[in-house]
């Protein structure tokens, strides 16, 4: 039986009112999909989603299966389940908006890249925050065996420099789910050259969860020509809740408006 959704971990959705005035009507043609990270929840991206909504864009921030409840719920979910949920949300936005952008944190960045690889020009642009595409620890290679011996290890959540701020994430990492994520990495890495969309990437200068070499690998293999990388000097892994969150918020709105041709 699945545990109840934790308060604050609920999905977020916003559609601009149809009667918007002329000054904001253009933004109604733009939708944004946000993808949260492994063992995390929509809470880590909720302020970002609200900022995008305030800018007039339609927003979907789904809760990935097995997340935002109890860590044991993740043991029966896989990369395919998580991808299916963002794929569903993407098509929901495509049914209502002319242009859809996809943005993600950590594994959410991995899912963002997968959507970009699969749907080409249907994805107008992507924003990645500390994206993950490869194992950074040697123990990952042991997961096919280790997952049958040890159900979980210590969690990776709340890697945040800002005092008094915590991520609503599991305190344990379920190893069956992590092994499935590792298989997702391989698929995404293999198809990185298929990414051609305008790309904005934010990378924390110090990240204890995802090594900066992940971002370097992505930028070296994608085929996009409109690419910008910004280094976040004051944030840890969950930069969307950290000192540089406002930079991400403002920069992503500016990116969407430029790529979508909305002007200033």
N, C-alpha and C positions, 0 to 999 in steps of 0.2 A: 504494500500500500504506500502510495506516494505521500510524503509529508506535506503539510500546508505551506503555501508560499509565505516567506518571511516578510514582515512589514517593511516596505521600502524596496522590495525586490520585484514589484509588479512591472509589467511592460508599460511602455508609454506610447501614446499615439496622438497625433494632432493633424487636423485638416483645417486650413484657413477657411473662414466663412465665405460663402459664395457672394455675398453682397459687399465685398471689399471695395474700397474706393480706388480710383485710377492710379494713385501713387503706389499702391501695393498689389494691384491686380496682376502685374507681370510675374511676381513671385509665386503666384498660385499655379503656375505651370511647372514648378520645380518641387520634386519630392526628395527627401533624404532618408536613407536607411542607415541606422546605427547598429553596430554589432559589438556586444560586450565580450569579455575575455573568459578564459578557461577557469572554472570554479568561481567565477564572479557572478554578477547579476546586472540588470539594468540600472541599479543604483549608481554604478560607477560612471555611467554616461548620462544620467538624468539631467544634470545641469546643462550639459552640452545640447541635449535634445531640446530643452526648454529655450535655450538661446537661439537655436535654429528656428524653432516655432515662432519666437518673438520677431524674427527677421521676416516672417511671412511664408516660410516653406512648410510643406506637408512633411510630417516626420513619423517614422515607425521605429520603435526601439523594442524588439521582441525579447522575451525571456527564453533563453535556449533550453531545450529539454534537459531535465536533470539538474538544472541550476536554480539557485534562489530558494531552495527548500532544505534538504539535508544531503550531505555528501554521498551517502549510500545510494541516493536516487541516481547519481551519475554512473554508478557501476553497471547499470543496465542500459545506458545510452552510449551512442557512438558518434564519431565524426559525421557519418551520414545523417544521423538524426539532427545534429546541430546545423549542418549545412541545409538540410531540407527546410528548417524553420526560417532561415534567412532568405532562402530561395522563395518560399511562400510569401514572405513579407515584401520582397522585391517585386514580385508579380502583382501583388496588391497595389503597390505604388504605381507600377507601370500602367495599370488599368485606369488610373485617375490623373496622372501627371505626364506631361510631354517629355520632361527630362528628369532622370533619377540619378542621384549621386549616392555612393556607398562609402561609409566611413567606419573604422573599427579600431579598437584597442587590443593589442596583444594577439590572442587567438582570433579576436574580432577582425584584426587586420588580415589574418590568414584567410578567414572566410570572405573578407572583402576582395582579396586577390582572386579567390576562386570564382566569385561572381564575375569579376572583370574578365577572367580567362574564358569563361563559358559564354558570356553574353556580348562581348565586344562593344560595339557602338551603342547598344541599348543601355550601357552604363556610361553616363555622361562624364564622370570623373570620380576619382577615389582620394580619400584622405586616410592615411595610416598613422597610428600612434604606437610607437614601440612594437612594430609587428614581429611576429615569430614565424619562421619558416624552416628551422632546423634545430636539432638537439644541441644544447650547450653543455650537457653533462654526459660523461662517459657511461654513467649508469643507465641511460636511456636504452642502450643496446641490450641491456639485461632484462628489459621489461617483458618480453615474451615468456620468460621463465618466472621472473620475480613476481609478476601479477598473480600467479597461482599460489605463491607462498605468503605474500604480504598484501593485505587488502588496500592499505593506504600508508602514506608518509606525511610528514608535517606539511602544513599548508604554505602557499606562496602569496597569499593575499595581503592587502594593506601595506604594500611597498610604497609609502607616501612620506615625503619629507615634512610636509606641513603639519604642525602640531595640532592635536585635537581633531584631526580628520581621519576617519577609518573607512575602509572599503567593506561593503557587505559581501564577504566572500567566505568560502569554507575554510575551516582551520585544518582540514585534511585534504590531501590529493589522492583521489581514487586511482589506483594503478591500472586497472582495466581500461578506464576512460583515457588515461594518459597514453597508453599503448595505442589506442585507436587514434588519438590526436597525432601521434608520431606517423601513422600511416597517412593521415591527411597532409602532413608536411611534405611527404614524398610526392604526392599528386600535385600539390601546388608548385613545388620547386620545378618539377619537370615541365610545367606549362607556363612558367614565368615569361618567356618570350612572347606569349599571346597577349600580354597586357600592353595595350597601346593607348589607353586613356590618359588624359591629363592627371598627374599624380602629385599630391602634396604629402610629404612625409615629415613627421615630427619624431625626433629621437632624443631621449634623455641622455645627457652626458655620462651620468652614472646610473646604471640599471642593474640591480642584483638578480633580476628574473630573466630578462632577455638580453643577451650580449649584443653590443652595437654591430657586430659582424653580420647579424641578420639583416639589418638595414642596408649595409654595404652590398650584400649578396643580391638583395632585391633590386637595388638601383643599377647593379652591373648587368642584370639579366633581362629586365623588362625592356620592351621596345618603345615605350613612350618617349616622345620628344619634348613634351611640355612637363618638365619635372622640377620640383623645388624641394630641398631638404632644409629643415630648420632644427638646430640643436637646442634643446631645452636645458638651460644651465642650472635651474633651481629645483627640478623635479626628479622624483624617482620613477619607478615603473608605471604606476597608476597616475600618469601625468594629468589625466582628465579631472582629477580631484586635488591636484597639487598646486604649487605656487604658480605654475605656468598655464593653468587652465584657461584663463582669460585670453592668453595669446592664441591658444588652440581655437577657442570659440570665435574670436574675431577673425582670425586667419582663415578659418574654414568658410565663414560667411563671405568674406572677400573673394576667396577662391571660387565658390559657387557662383557668385554674381558675375565674376569675370568670365568664367568658362561658359556660363549660360547666356552671356551677352545681355545682362540686365543693367549694365552701367553702374554708376556710383549711387 
